[in-house]
Amino acid sequence: MNEKSAARTFIPSATLTRAVAAAAALVTVAAGLGVRSVAGGDFAKYAGSALYTVLIHTLVVLVAPRVRPVTAAVAALAFSWAVELAQLTGVPEDLSRQSTVARLVLGSTFNAPDLFWYAVGAGLAWAVHTAASARTRD
């Protein structure tokens, strides 16, 4: 391949990162829906909590493709914890009664174990993001 055609086929790393993040977000949503359709109880609930934070991580990368894995993981965890702690106020519960989207994004009632499972999701997202970043540098 000559230099001109190589230049035309080059995909900027930010564009590629955004595309991978968008695909990861779709896979994460599908995984969450899949878990809910085949499992129930605590497993489905806490897998959903972890996947919620994974989804937030992918959205952080989508918006800021050059973000470091640890920064994206901390941002996703902080957002997830903030949403969970906001449930102590009752505002998300009120909004959830009015909107399905609000119910999906904000939840409705505080559940302390969710805080742990959000950290699990952040750790998983960090590990995958770190491994993917290392592979693209090689």
C-alpha positions in Angstrom: 0.0 0.0 0.0 1.5 3.4 -0.9 1.6 6.4 1.4 -1.4 8.1 -0.2 -3.8 5.2 0.2 -2.6 4.6 3.7 -3.4 8.2 4.6 -6.9 7.8 3.1 -7.7 4.7 5.1 -6.4 5.9 8.4 -9.1 6.3 11.1 -8.2 8.9 13.7 -7.9 7.3 17.1 -10.6 9.4 18.7 -13.1 8.4 16.0 -12.2 4.7 16.4 -12.4 5.0 20.2 -15.8 6.6 19.9 -17.0 3.8 17.6 -15.7 1.1 20.0 -17.3 2.9 23.0 -20.7 3.2 21.1 -20.5 -0.6 20.3 -19.6 -1.3 23.9 -22.5 0.7 25.1 -24.9 -1.3 22.9 -23.4 -4.6 24.1 -23.7 -3.4 27.7 -27.4 -2.6 27.2 -28.0 -5.9 25.5 -26.2 -7.7 28.3 -28.4 -5.9 30.9 -31.6 -6.8 29.0 -30.3 -10.4 28.6 -29.6 -10.8 32.2 -33.1 -9.5 33.1 -34.7 -11.9 30.6 -33.0 -15.1 31.7 -32.4 -14.5 35.4 -34.2 -13.0 38.3 -33.8 -12.1 41.9 -30.6 -10.7 43.4 -28.4 -11.9 40.5 -30.3 -9.9 37.9 -30.6 -6.9 40.2 -26.9 -6.7 41.1 -25.7 -7.6 37.6 -27.8 -4.7 36.4 -26.2 -2.4 38.9 -22.7 -3.3 37.8 -23.7 -3.0 34.1 -25.2 0.4 34.8 -21.8 1.7 35.8 -20.2 -0.1 32.9 -22.6 1.8 30.6 -21.8 5.1 32.2 -18.1 4.3 31.7 -18.7 3.7 28.0 -20.6 6.9 27.7 -17.8 8.8 29.4 -15.4 7.4 26.8 -17.8 8.2 24.0 -17.8 11.9 25.1 -14.1 12.1 25.9 -12.3 9.4 23.8 -8.9 10.3 25.1 -9.9 9.9 28.8 -7.6 7.6 30.9 -9.3 4.3 32.0 -9.0 5.2 35.7 -10.5 8.6 35.2 -13.5 7.2 33.2 -14.0 4.5 35.9 -13.9 7.0 38.7 -16.3 9.3 36.9 -18.7 6.5 36.2 -18.5 5.3 39.8 -19.0 8.8 41.2 -22.1 9.3 38.9 -23.5 6.0 39.9 -23.0 6.6 43.6 -24.5 10.2 43.2 -27.6 8.7 41.6 -28.0 6.1 44.3 -27.5 8.6 47.1 -30.0 11.0 45.4 -32.6 8.2 45.9 -32.5 9.0 49.6 -34.2 12.3 48.8 -37.3 10.8 47.2 -36.9 13.0 44.1 -35.9 10.1 41.8 -38.9 8.1 43.0 -41.2 11.0 42.2 -39.7 11.4 38.8 -39.8 7.7 38.2 -43.5 7.6 38.6 -43.8 10.2 35.9 -41.3 8.8 33.4 -40.0 5.4 32.3 -36.8 7.0 31.2 -36.3 8.6 34.7 -37.0 5.2 36.3 -34.4 3.6 34.1 -31.7 6.3 34.6 -32.4 7.3 38.2 -34.0 4.3 39.8 -36.5 4.9 42.6 -35.4 3.6 46.0 -32.0 3.5 47.8 -30.4 0.1 48.2 -27.0 0.1 50.0 -25.6 -3.0 48.3 -25.9 -1.3 44.9 -23.0 1.0 46.0 -20.7 -2.1 46.1 -22.0 -3.5 42.8 -21.4 -0.1 41.1 -17.7 -0.4 42.3 -17.6 -3.9 40.8 -18.9 -2.5 37.5 -16.4 0.4 37.6 -13.6 -2.1 38.2 -14.7 -4.3 35.3 -15.0 -1.3 33.0 -11.5 -0.1 34.1 -10.0 -3.5 33.4 -11.5 -3.9 30.0 -10.6 -0.2 29.0 -7.1 -0.6 30.3 -6.6 -3.9 28.4 -8.1 -2.4 25.2 -5.9 0.7 25.5 -2.7 -1.4 26.0 -3.6 -3.5 22.8 -4.0 -0.3 20.7 -0.6 1.0 21.8 1.2 -2.2 20.9 
